[in-house]
Amino acid sequence: MKPAISSHSPGAGMLLSFRESLLAMVGLGFVTMMVAIDQTVVGTALPTVVAELRGFQLYAWVTTAYLLTSIITIPIFGRLGDYYGRKPFVVASIVLFLIASILCGMAQSMVHLVLGRALQGIAGGMMLGTAFAVVPDLFPDPHVRLRWQVILSSCFGIANAFGPSLGGFLTYYMGWRAVFFMNLPLGLFGLYFVLRHLPRVRQMQQSDIRLDWQGAVLIALSLTGLQFLVQLLPVYGASLSMVGLGLATVAVMSAFVWWEKRCKAALIPMEMFADRSIVILSLLSFCVGFIMFALLVYIPLLLQGGFGLTAREVGVLITPLVVSITVGSIASARILPRMVHPERVLHMGFGLLVVCGAGLVFVGADTPRLLLIISLVGCGVGLGLIMPNLTVFIQELVGRSLLGISTAVMQSTRMIGGMVGTAVVGSIITHYYVEKVQGLDVVPFGKADWRSRLEDPQVLVNAEVQSEFIGALQRLGLHGESFILHARESLVWGVHAGLMLTVLVGVAGLLWLWKLPSIHLGPRKNQESA
């Protein structure tokens, strides 16, 4: 067990030998791989999961429950990591993530799965708020840090290269539950290396530690209200209950900002946002989260439900998207230190997202697969050019005592963007899909209205439900396959409408970039070069 290291020593990363640094980064690499695989395989398996557990109305909640609890816990544990050191929370997050993965794999209903994913999100938030802030602890110099981050990028790349295909393979041959159990070996390996080789670095050495529990409660209530508002507003419209929920959410958010400005040990120090660059980077992180999670969650639905592909085929086609995220990350790590204006890499990333995202809007079932792959690769490279550099940039703008919370802010705003993007795009897809299906003339069969069967897209994914639907209409002398084809076209139309919104968010990101001041990467005056 490594002793705690004070960050007041110059260049805390110099206290570790190359071997110790490598073994510590290997442990973080296994953690990164576990989180990356979980994100990719769940998206690939999700249409099959929902079809088996019969709960399409909770489709988005499988992802947003994870994001919501992650968002709440990231800043809390980011701040606690500054106070007590990050290692205890990294260890606890791995253990909790493994327990939650087992519960998800054993879920017998959509409600149980959503609750398991919420617990997994708590562990993921603890991990994101602490594990990724360890890197600047070990390597204070940004140029050295970029070189060491290649290990994390490589682990992320390996997970992304095999995650979607492996998820599709496991779902197709062994069932979707296997995709959650595959976290166990990676988590156990990561736990071993972290326990043995990761040092405990404490950024704040004061004895009188005060925790902002009031701020934690207020931010939890704010984000929970926002989540329910985004999910329920398309269903209930501008009803009295929705107006009340909106006003209550705004009031709690205002109370959170008011409290954080006056709290001496604020969970999220508001003085950080006096810097215009940090505000812009946070907005950009929101935009990239909105786009990324919308693509990861709904492209599999487009391919499996809209185009009629199997989970195995979907996994193969999604692989270029997630692999190219790593390609973009590694490429940016190589070119960024040589750039006079490193923020220009963000322009490149958002430009690719807008152009290639627009390409996805026009992809149909008869579109050549090469064009689909090119669009997915372009989006992935764009995300890879943006995500790691947003974190590096904000770490350069804040002091070392705020490394944990600044990293947590970037992760939190990305997760908030993902939560809002998943919910809003999901609502758009449901609206357009149901609207078009309701325009179809489907006769009643007995006491059942088969239009309502078509309004649930699980009929497009679940082979058993689809066969039952087609057989019932055939007994009435109707051609059931034509109704399935119409429903697939309706789903494709809805997903395209949702993807168009992601393109507009990318354009908004480009506009914000023009207001971002120039950023300089270099060792701080009070640090020795590591």
N, C-alpha and C positions, 0 to 999 in steps of 0.2 A: 504494500500500500504506500503510495507516494505521499509525502508530507505536503501540507499547504504551503503555497508559494505566495509571497507578498508581491503585488503588482508594482509596489513602489521601487523595487529594484530595477535598474535600467535594463530594458530588453529581457523581460521575463522568459521569453522563448529560449534565451541563451543558457538557461539553467539546465536544459535537457540536452543529452547527447543526441547524435543523429539516430542511433538505434532506438533510444527511448521515444524520440519524436515520431519515428516511423511506426513503432508499435502502438503508440497512442492514436495516431491517425488511422491505423488499420482498424482499431476498435470503432472509431467514429465512422469509418467506411462501411463496416457491417451495419451500423445503425442507419446510415444513409440508405444503404441498399434495401434494408427492411422496409423503411418508410416509402421508398420509391416503388418497390414491387407492390406494396399494398395499394398504393394509389392507382397503379396501372392495371393490375389484375382485377380490382373491384369494378373499375369502369368497363372492362371487357366482359366480365361475367354478369354485370347488373341486369341486362335484359332477361337473361335466363333465370336469375335469382327471382326477379319480380314475377316472371311467368309461373314459376313453380310455387311460390308462396302466395300467389293470387292477391296482389295489392298494388296495382299500378298507381293508385292515388298517392302512395308513399314513395314513388320512384325517386323523386328529388330529395326526399328526407334521408335516404340512405347516405347521401353525400353531405347534405346541409347539416345534419345532426353532428357529423364528424367535424365539419368546419366551424359550427357554432361553438361547440365546447372547446375546440382548439383556440379560437379567437379569444375566448374569455381567459383561458389559462396561459397563453403565450406571454402577455405582459406581466402577469402575476409572477410566474416563475422566472421570467427574464430579470425582474427586479430582485427576487429572492436569490438568484444566482450571483448577482453583483454583491450581495451582502454575505452569503454563506459559502460561496464557491459553487461551481456548476456541477462538479462530479456527483454529489449525492443525488441531485435531481436527474441527472442523466441515467444513473443506475435505477432509480425508482421508476423513471419513465419506461425503461426497457421492460422491467418486470410487469408493470401495469399493462403495457401494450401487448405483451404475450398473453396475459390473462384475458384481456378483452378480445383478442383474436380467437381464442378457444371458445369464448361465449358466442361470438359471431358465427363460428363454424357449427355450433350446436343449435342455432336459432330454429324454432319451429313455426314462427310467424313473422310477418313483416314488422310488427311492433317490437318483437324481441330483437330482431336484427337491427332496427333503428336504435334501440337502447344500447345494444352492444357497440354499435358504431359511435354512439355518444361517449361511452366510456373509453373507446379507442381514441377518440378525439381529445379527451383530457390528457391521455398519455402522450399523444402526438404533440399537443400544445406545450406540455412540459418539456418534451424533447426538442422541439423547434426553438423554444425560448432559451434553452441552455446549451444544447449540444453544439449548435452552429456558432455560438458566441465563444466557444472554447478555442477556435482557430485563431482569432486575433489575440487571445490570451497567450497562446504559445508562440505566435509569430507576430510581434508588434509591427514590423516593417511591412508595408503593403505589397512591395515587390516580392519579398520572400514568401509572404502569405499567399500570393497568387500562384507561386510555383508549388507550394505544398497542397493547395486546393485542387491540384490536378488529381490527387489520390481520391478525393471525394467525388470529383467530376467523373473519374474513371469508374468508381463503384456505382455512381448514379447511372452511368452509361451502360454498364453490364446489366444492371437491373432493368433498365429501359429496353435493352436489346432483347432480353429473354422474357421479361415480364409479361407483355401482352400475348405473345405466342404461347408461353407456358400457361398463362391464365386461360386462354382459349382451349389449349390441349387438355388441361385438367378439367375444365368445365364440360368439355365434349365427352371425355372418356371416363372421368372419375366423379363428376358432379361438382357443383359450384362450391361446396363446403371445403373442398381441398385447397381452394385458393387462400383461405384464411389460415389453414394449418401450416402452410408453407412458410409462414413467418417464424415458426418456432426454431428451426435450426439456425437461421440468420441471427435472431435475437439472442440465442444462447452463446454463439460465437462472439457477438459484440459485447455481451455482458462480461465474458471472460477477459477480453483484452482491456475493456474500460476499467474493470476492477483492479487489474494488475499493473497497468501501465499509464493510465491517465492521471496526471497530477491534479491536485486541488488548488486552483488559483483563486484568490479572493481579491476583488478589485477595491473593496471598501474595508478598511481595517478598524473602523471606529467601534467602540464597545457598546455605545448606546444606540441600538438598532430599533427603529420604529417602522412598522409595516402599515401601509395604507389600506386597511381592510374596508373602510368606507368606500374608497375609490374602487376597490375590487367588486363590491356588491353593486355599486352604481353602474359600472361598465357591463357587468353581467346582465343586469336588468335592461340596460339600453340595447344591447345586442340581441337579447332574447325578444324584446318588443319589436325590433327591426325585422328579425327573422319571421316572426308570425305575421307582421304587417305585409311583408313582401309575398309570403305564401298565401295568405287568406284574402288579400285585396282583390285579386282577379276573380275569386269565387263569390264574395259577398258584395263587391262593388263599394260605392260610397255610402254604405249604410251607417246608421248611428253608432253601431258597435265599432266599425272600422275607423270612423272619425275619432271616437273616444280613444281607441288604441293608438292612433297616430299622435294625438295630442299628448297622451301619457308618455309615449316614447320620446317625443321632442322635449317634454318637461324633464324627464330623467336624464337625457343627454345634456341638457343645459345645466342641470344640477351637478353632473359629473365634471363638466368643464369648470364651473364655479368652484367646486370643492378642490379640484386639482391645482387651481391657481393659488389657493390659500393654504394648502397642505404643505408642511415643511418637508415631509418625506413622501412626496407625491408618487403614486404608482407610475404615471406617465408625466414627467416634468413638462409643463406647458412652455417653459422658456426655450425648449428645443425648437418649437415651432415659430419662434421669433425670426429664425433663419429662413428666408424664402426658399432656399435650395432644399431644405428638409421637407417643407410643405409640398413642393413640386415632386420630389422623389416619392413621398407618401402617396400622392395622387397617381403617379405613374405605377406604383406597386398595386394600387387598387385596380387600375385598368388592366394590368397584365394578369392579375388573378381572375378578373371577370372573364377574360378571353380564354385563359388556359383551362379553367375548370369547365367552362361551357363546351370546349372542344373535347376534353377527356370524357365527359359524361354523356354528351348527346351525339357525337360522331358514331360510337358503337350502336346507339339506338337507330341512327339513320341507316347504317350498314345492315344491321340484323333485322330490324323491323321494317324499314323502308325498302331495302333492296333484297331482302329475303336470304341473306347469307347466314352461314352457321357461325357459332361462337368461335370455332377454330379458324375459319376464314377471316373473321373480324379481327382476331388477335394478330394474324399475319399482316393485315392492312394497317392496323394501328401502330405496329412496331416502328415504321419509318418516322412517325410523328414524335414518339418519345425518344427514340435513339438520336434524332437530329437535335433535340434539346441539349443533349450532352455534347454533340459535335459543336454546336454554337457556343456552349460554355467553354470548352477546351480551346476553341479558336480565339475567343475573346481574351482568355488568359494569356495567349501568346502575343496578340497584337496590341493589347491595351497598354502595356508598359512602354511601347514604342510610339504611342500617339501623343501629339502635342495637346490635343483637345480630346481627352478620353471620353467625354460625354457624347461625342459623335457616334460612338458605337450604339448608343440608345436610339439615335435616329435610324440607323441601319436596321435595328431590330424591329422597331414599330413600322418602318416602311415595308419590311417583309410580311409582317402580320396583316397589314392592310391589303397588300396586293394578293397574297396567297389566300387570305381569308375570303376575299372577294371571289377567288377561283372556286372555293368550296361551295359558295352559294349556287353556282351553276352546275355542280356535279349531279348527274342523274344515274339511274340504274344502267343505262346504255353507254355512259361515258367511259372511254378507255381507262383502264386501271392505271396506266402510266401518268395520265393527267391528275388523277386523284392523288397518287403517291407524291407527285411533284408539289402539289398544293400543301399536302400534309408535311412534307419535308421543309418547305419554305416557312410554314408556321412554326415548326419545331426549332429551326435554326434561329428564327426571330426571337422566340422565347428564351433560347439559350444565350443570346447576346444581351438580353435585358436583365434577367433575374439575378444572376450572381453579382452583376456590376452595380445594381441598385444597392445591395447590401454593402459592397466594398466602398461605394461613394459615401453612404451615410456614416459608415464607421470612420471615414476620414474627416467628416465634418464635425463630429462630436468629440468630447474628451474621453479619456480612457475609463473614467468612472461611469460613463453612460454607454459603454459598449454593449452591455447586455440588453438594456432597455431599448437602445436604438435598433439593434438587430431584431428585437421582439416587435418593435413598431413596424419594421418592414415586413416581417412575417405576418403580423396581424392584419395590416392593411391589404396584403395580398389575399389572406384568407377571407376578409370581409368582402373583397371584390369577388372572390370565388363563390361565397355564400349568396351574395346578391345576384351574381351572374347565373348561377345554377337555378335559383328560384325564378328569376324574371324570364330567362330563356325557356325554362320549363313551362311557365304559364303561357307564354306566347305559343309554344308548340301545342299544348293542350287546347288552347282557344281555337287555333286554325284547324287542327285536326278534327275536333268535335263539330265545328261549324260546317266543314265540308261533308263529314259523314252524315250529319243530320239532313243535309240536302239530298241524300240518297233515298230513293223510294224502296224501303224494305217492308214487306208485308208482315203482319203479326203471325206467329205460329203458336196456336193454342193461347195461353195466357202470357206468353213471353214475346216481347218486342225485340226482334233481332237487331234493330238499330242500336239498342243499348249495348248489345254484345259487341258491335263494331266500335262503339265509342270507347271501349277499353282496348288499348293497343296490344294487350297481352295475347289477343287472338292472332296477332301477326307473328308472335315469337313462340308461343306455346303450341307445339304440334298437336297435342291432344285436344285442346280447346278449338283449334282451327279445324281439325277433322270433324269434331262434333258439330260445329257451325255449318260446314259445307254439307255434311250428311243430312242435317235437318232441312236445309233449303232444297237439296236434291229430292227429298221425299215430297216436297211441295211442287216439284217440277221446275225449280229455279236453278240457275247456274251459279253455285256458291263461289266458284273461283273468281268470277267477275267482281263480286262484292269485295273479296279479299284484295284483288288488284286495285280497286278504287280506294280501299282503306290505305294501302301502301302508298299510293300517290298522294293521298291526303296527309299522311305522316311526313313524307318527303317535303311537301309544301310547307308544313309547319316548322320542320327543322331548318329549312332554308330561310324562313322568316326570322327565326331565332339567330341564325348565323349572321344575317345581315346586321343585326344589332351589335354583334361583336365587332364587325367591321367599323361601325360608327364609333364604338368605344376606342378602337385603335386610332382612328382619325383624331379623336379628342386627345389621346395621348401624344400624338405628333404635334398638335397645337400647343399643348402644355410645354413640350420640350423646347420650343422657341423662347420660352421665358426662363429657362434654366441657365443660371450663370455658369461660367467656365469652372471646371473642377481640376485641381492639381493633385496628382498622386506623388507622394514622396514621404520619406521618414520625418517624423516630428522633430522639432528642434531639441526637445528634452528626452529623446530616445536615441540609443545607439543603434546603428544598423545591425540587424540580426544576421 
